[in-house]
Amino acid sequence: MSILQIKNLHVSVETEQGAKEILRGVDLTIRNGETHAIMGPNGSGKSTLAYSIAGHPKYEVTDGEILLDGENVLEMSVDERARAGLFLAMQYPVEIPGVSVSNFLRTAKTAIDGEAPALRPWIKEVREAMEGLRMDSAFTERNVNEGFSGGEKKRHEILQLELLKPKFAVLDETDSGLDVDALKVVSEGVNRAKAANDLGVLLITHYTRILKYIQPDFVHVFVAGQVAEEGGPELAERLEAEGYDRYVRA
Amino acid sequence: MTELTQTAQHGLSAHSHGAGVPLQIRNARVRSSKSSDFEAISQREEQWRYLPGDRISDFLVDAFDEFAGDLALKAPDDVKTAWIGPDHDLFGKAGLPEDKISAVAWESAQAAYLINIPSDSKPDCQVQLSLVSEDRSASALHLVINAEHHSTGVVVIDHRGDAQLAENVEILVGDEAQLTVITIQDWTENSVHLSSHFAKLGRNSKLKHIVVSLGGKTVRLTPSVEFTQPGGDVELLGMYFADAGQHLEHRPFVDHAVANCKSRVTYKGALQGEKAHTIWVGDVLIRKAAEGTDTYELNRNLLLTDGARADSVPNLEIETGQIAGAGHASASGRFDDEQLFYLQARGISESQARRLVVFGFLNEIVQQISVPEIEARLTESIEAELARSVD
């Protein structure tokens, strides 16, 4: 059993006008195997939550806690969090010029496991994961995210999710910019990771369409840096019909 | 890479053309094989302005020893080599010295080592010349690489050991020939290496020239390229890593003297430590006759610590408006925090993430070599350099 607890999380960012509070007391508990959808309008703090869990230096936690199996995540560096079992699939993955995907994946796997993977099984595992995501094998020779299309970037993020086998994954608008076919492929990858590793998922999205492919157990509606409403999958259906207007007006 | 300092790009900010030192178009310099034709070396001269005299004090003499280190050659049978004298047709055909030390070296080396790639060379023709020295006296070496018309070949000059070497390298690329020349400076930390490369390109020929400077206290390389016929294509690539106290200077020059030639100059460097100093001065001249020229030059530097300094000076002289394209850019900056975050978010430690980012930054040049064996050799050297110095 694994559990990720977020308690009364307050997060600020530095702006030209001084510190601005984005998250204003967020409480969430995710257990392994569960999928939680975080939905909300633009600017509600969804991505801030994702980056705060991963430990991006731009986001300052001013109050509250994040605990992974009781361990204080906020005291960990970015890489320690990843090694502890947290994964962030980024909305805008950055290019790493001159570093091939195969070099990057092997380096990350070695860092996460604490030892280099045995070469042959590793190559096989990478190849199979890529086939599952309908990625061409020549992809590993390319430089990380360099010249990737939007869809390729997202597949590459999910490829890492499947290979690095975290306990919890935060998917930050993984559905954005994907056509229906790519959305299906990427969703299948997430579902495989869930089935294989009993992964807990925090699925951040603006739209409901990805929820047709990745079934959430819980839906949380984010408004102005707080959870405004929580429920089961039926809440997503209601949002599909009504949008976020009633929260924003309230 | 975040671009913080010394951005020089037309329309963005002024270039640092250097106050106090007279501007000089590179083709206006004296060119001669006679050292007496040159003025005494002075930092008041543009071409010596960055190089403190005490770094090259052993070279401020009238003659050098001949290079006494090992020259080991690995080449296919059809590649012929010979020591040739000044009376040989190919001696001095690619160019003449444009500075005093190069001229003294020219006079001091009695013969030049010729590597000849024949017209009917195999497509995978690969020549490896390893220079290993243990000798610290100022010495001179003269090489001539001749790629006959329609030939294809790769020549690697691998410099290792301890040396104070003044070197002239002539590169002749015949009509329709395709030549890659890679020069690797992997010296010990006390070495001084001053190297002048002269390339002359024939009709529809292609030269890929790659400079890799890693080791040596002082390394100064001045590759110059001259097009003699239309259709020439040159790619000048460079990669350097300067540690504390290292002075690495690169001055590529492309002379577009005829129409419809193409040049691309890309040099990338990383610096770290007190008084790590790199200099890149990239000159491109498009003469009046050089209509249809297509050129772009780029220098990027990654400053890993305080106390390191990267000078970057692109110069573009254009004497005709009838060109296909001409541009240059130069930028020096520090680590991109977003790249480090991305790698760390995958469990990679901060120090390893830094090494990986620097590795990739330099490896972009290696990836353009497209000779797997040499890529592997260089990848290993970069990784060793980074493991030793970046944390």
HADDOCK unambig.tbl for C-alpha pairs under 7 A between the chains (distance, minus, plus):
assign (segid A and resid 54 and name CA) (segid B and resid 345 and name CA) 6.67 0.50 0.50
assign (segid A and resid 56 and name CA) (segid B and resid 341 and name CA) 6.82 0.50 0.50
assign (segid A and resid 78 and name CA) (segid B and resid 344 and name CA) 5.65 0.50 0.50
assign (segid A and resid 78 and name CA) (segid B and resid 345 and name CA) 5.61 0.50 0.50
assign (segid A and resid 79 and name CA) (segid B and resid 344 and name CA) 4.45 0.50 0.50
assign (segid A and resid 79 and name CA) (segid B and resid 345 and name CA) 5.41 0.50 0.50
assign (segid A and resid 79 and name CA) (segid B and resid 346 and name CA) 6.55 0.50 0.50
assign (segid A and resid 79 and name CA) (segid B and resid 347 and name CA) 4.19 0.50 0.50
assign (segid A and resid 79 and name CA) (segid B and resid 348 and name CA) 5.66 0.50 0.50
assign (segid A and resid 79 and name CA) (segid B and resid 349 and name CA) 5.63 0.50 0.50
assign (segid A and resid 80 and name CA) (segid B and resid 347 and name CA) 6.42 0.50 0.50
assign (segid A and resid 82 and name CA) (segid B and resid 345 and name CA) 5.63 0.50 0.50
assign (segid A and resid 82 and name CA) (segid B and resid 346 and name CA) 5.75 0.50 0.50
assign (segid A and resid 82 and name CA) (segid B and resid 347 and name CA) 4.70 0.50 0.50
assign (segid A and resid 83 and name CA) (segid B and resid 347 and name CA) 5.11 0.50 0.50
assign (segid A and resid 94 and name CA) (segid B and resid 338 and name CA) 6.95 0.50 0.50
assign (segid A and resid 94 and name CA) (segid B and resid 339 and name CA) 6.22 0.50 0.50
assign (segid A and resid 94 and name CA) (segid B and resid 342 and name CA) 6.90 0.50 0.50
assign (segid A and resid 96 and name CA) (segid B and resid 339 and name CA) 6.51 0.50 0.50
assign (segid A and resid 96 and name CA) (segid B and resid 357 and name CA) 6.80 0.50 0.50
assign (segid A and resid 96 and name CA) (segid B and resid 360 and name CA) 6.93 0.50 0.50
assign (segid A and resid 97 and name CA) (segid B and resid 360 and name CA) 5.51 0.50 0.50
assign (segid A and resid 97 and name CA) (segid B and resid 361 and name CA) 6.08 0.50 0.50
assign (segid A and resid 97 and name CA) (segid B and resid 364 and name CA) 6.70 0.50 0.50
assign (segid A and resid 98 and name CA) (segid B and resid 360 and name CA) 3.68 0.50 0.50
assign (segid A and resid 98 and name CA) (segid B and resid 361 and name CA) 5.67 0.50 0.50
assign (segid A and resid 98 and name CA) (segid B and resid 363 and name CA) 5.06 0.50 0.50
assign (segid A and resid 98 and name CA) (segid B and resid 364 and name CA) 4.44 0.50 0.50
assign (segid A and resid 99 and name CA) (segid B and resid 360 and name CA) 4.73 0.50 0.50
assign (segid A and resid 108 and name CA) (segid B and resid 346 and name CA) 5.61 0.50 0.50
assign (segid A and resid 108 and name CA) (segid B and resid 347 and name CA) 6.01 0.50 0.50
assign (segid A and resid 108 and name CA) (segid B and resid 348 and name CA) 5.83 0.50 0.50
assign (segid A and resid 111 and name CA) (segid B and resid 347 and name CA) 5.54 0.50 0.50
assign (segid A and resid 111 and name CA) (segid B and resid 348 and name CA) 5.44 0.50 0.50
assign (segid A and resid 112 and name CA) (segid B and resid 347 and name CA) 5.43 0.50 0.50
